[in-house]
């Protein structure tokens, strides 16, 4: 069970989906008789079907657990950032402790194997997603004739229909507004505009 507090819950499911799209690389955890299998695959969010789509190497021992449909948990967490108390206004006092702001989601479900055709579509979607916005983006077809077909037997594609979600978006909701506004400014100066923008949506609104 993920430790959290009500005010750290994201506003809606779309924010969780956005986190998956942004982070992509996650951790897959599958309990089994021998202990825990832990892998680090990439994930795509299928919003229409409410599931994650992913793949692992066929020779990864985790693949057998996926084939057997053992319940699993996918964890995706952004890098976040250290929030220094040195950023807070000194008047009347900068007496709040430093912290780390971050977003994490635990997605529980039972994996379902995909066909090779479905896996190929997933890989095309994944490459398009990762290449979006690049100059002269690479395409999977550039592997050449038979390039993907030759690799598919070595890949196990699977879906993780979402049964339960635990999320913690710790973005300063429990801090003083003036401190978080100052932190957002410092993050923008450091080129972390994405985190600053999300923090601004969660910034405390109550007057001090």
C-alpha positions in Angstrom: 0.0 0.0 0.0 1.4 3.4 -1.0 1.6 5.8 1.8 -0.1 9.1 0.9 -2.4 11.7 2.2 -5.7 12.9 0.6 -4.2 16.2 -0.5 -1.5 14.4 -2.4 -4.0 12.6 -4.7 -4.1 13.9 -8.3 -7.2 15.7 -9.5 -8.2 13.2 -12.1 -7.2 10.1 -14.1 -5.9 12.2 -17.0 -3.0 13.5 -14.8 -2.0 9.9 -14.0 -2.1 9.0 -17.7 0.0 12.1 -18.5 2.6 11.0 -16.0 2.9 7.6 -17.7 3.2 9.2 -21.1 5.9 11.6 -19.7 7.9 9.1 -17.7 7.6 6.0 -20.0 10.3 3.9 -18.2 9.0 2.2 -15.1 9.4 -0.8 -12.8 7.3 -4.0 -13.1 7.0 -6.0 -9.8 5.6 -9.5 -9.8 5.4 -11.5 -6.6 5.8 -15.3 -7.1 6.6 -18.4 -5.0 10.3 -17.7 -5.1 10.1 -14.0 -4.1 9.8 -11.0 -6.3 10.6 -10.5 -10.0 11.6 -6.9 -10.8 12.1 -5.5 -14.3 12.4 -2.1 -15.8 10.3 -2.0 -19.0 8.9 1.0 -20.9 5.1 1.6 -20.7 2.5 3.1 -22.9 -0.9 4.2 -21.7 -3.9 3.1 -23.7 -6.4 5.6 -22.4 -9.4 4.3 -24.4 -9.0 0.8 -23.0 -7.7 1.8 -19.5 -4.6 -0.4 -19.6 -0.8 -0.2 -19.9 1.0 -1.7 -22.9 4.5 -2.9 -22.5 7.1 -5.6 -23.5 10.1 -7.5 -22.1 12.8 -9.6 -23.6 11.7 -13.2 -24.2 14.7 -14.5 -22.3 14.0 -12.4 -19.3 12.8 -14.7 -16.5 10.0 -12.2 -15.8 8.5 -13.2 -19.2 7.4 -16.6 -17.8 5.5 -14.9 -15.0 3.8 -12.6 -17.5 2.8 -15.6 -19.6 1.3 -17.2 -16.5 -0.7 -14.1 -15.8 0.6 -13.4 -12.3 -0.8 -10.2 -10.7 1.8 -7.4 -11.0 2.4 -3.8 -10.1 3.8 -1.2 -12.5 5.5 1.8 -10.8 6.2 5.0 -12.7 7.9 7.9 -11.0 9.1 11.2 -12.3 12.5 12.6 -11.3 11.0 15.4 -9.3 13.3 17.8 -7.6 14.9 18.7 -4.3 13.2 21.9 -2.9 15.8 23.9 -0.9 14.8 26.0 2.0 17.3 28.5 0.7 14.8 29.4 -1.9 12.1 30.5 0.6 11.6 34.1 1.5 13.5 35.2 4.5 10.8 37.4 5.9 9.4 36.8 8.4 11.5 33.6 8.6 12.4 30.7 6.2 11.8 28.1 8.9 10.2 25.4 6.7 12.3 22.3 6.1 13.6 21.4 2.7 11.7 18.6 0.9 11.6 16.7 -2.4 8.6 17.2 -4.7 7.7 14.3 -7.0 4.9 12.3 -8.6 4.6 8.5 -8.5 1.9 6.1 -9.5 1.5 2.4 -8.7 -0.7 0.6 -11.2 -2.0 -2.9 -10.2 -3.2 -5.5 -12.7 -2.9 -8.9 -14.2 -0.8 -9.1 -17.4 -2.3 -10.4 -20.6 -0.1 -11.6 -23.4 -0.4 -9.8 -26.8 0.0 -11.5 -30.2 3.0 -10.7 -32.3 0.9 -8.4 -34.5 -0.3 -6.5 -31.4 3.3 -6.3 -30.1 4.4 -4.9 -33.5 1.7 -2.2 -33.3 2.8 -1.4 -29.8 6.4 -1.0 -30.9 5.4 1.3 -33.7 3.3 3.4 -31.3 6.2 3.5 -28.8 8.7 4.7 -31.4 6.3 7.4 -32.7 5.7 8.6 -29.1 9.4 8.8 -28.3 10.4 10.4 -31.6 7.7 13.0 -31.5 9.0 16.5 -31.9 12.4 15.4 -33.1 13.9 16.7 -36.3 13.8 14.0 -39.0 12.3 11.4 -36.6 13.4 7.8 -36.9 10.8 5.2 -37.9 10.6 1.5 -37.1 10.4 0.7 -40.8 14.1 1.9 -41.2 15.1 -1.5 -39.7 14.6 -2.7 -43.3 12.8 -5.7 -44.7 12.3 -8.4 -42.1 14.1 -6.2 -39.4 11.1 -6.1 -37.0 9.9 -9.6 -37.9 13.3 -11.1 -37.1 13.2 -9.4 -33.6 9.6 -10.1 -32.6 10.2 -13.8 -31.5 12.6 -12.3 -28.9 10.0 -9.9 -27.5 7.0 -10.7 -25.2 4.4 -8.0 -25.5 1.7 -7.7 -22.9 -1.1 -5.5 -21.6 -1.8 -4.6 -18.0 -5.5 -3.9 -17.6 -5.7 -1.4 -14.7 -7.4 -3.0 -11.7 -6.3 -0.4 -9.1 -4.3 2.7 -9.0 -2.4 4.3 -6.1 -0.9 7.8 -6.7 1.1 10.3 -4.8 1.6 13.7 -6.3 3.7 15.5 -3.6 3.9 19.0 -5.0 3.9 21.3 -2.0 0.2 21.1 -1.1 1.1 21.0 2.6 3.6 23.9 2.4 3.2 27.7 2.7 2.0 29.3 -0.5 4.8 31.9 -0.5 7.4 29.2 -0.2 6.1 27.2 -3.1 5.7 30.2 -5.3 9.4 31.0 -4.7 10.3 27.3 -5.3 8.5 27.4 -8.7 10.5 30.5 -9.7 13.8 28.8 -8.8 12.8 25.6 -10.7 12.0 27.7 -13.8 15.4 29.3 -13.6 16.9 25.8 -13.5 15.1 24.8 -16.6 12.5 22.6 -14.8 9.5 24.4 -16.2 7.4 21.2 -16.4 7.6 20.5 -12.7 7.1 24.2 -11.9 4.0 24.3 -14.0 2.4 21.3 -12.4 3.3 22.6 -8.9 1.5 25.8 -9.7 -1.7 23.8 -10.2 -1.4 22.3 -6.8 0.0 25.3 -5.0 -1.9 26.1 -1.7 -4.5 28.7 -2.2 -5.4 29.5 1.4 -3.9 32.8 2.7 -1.3 32.4 5.4 
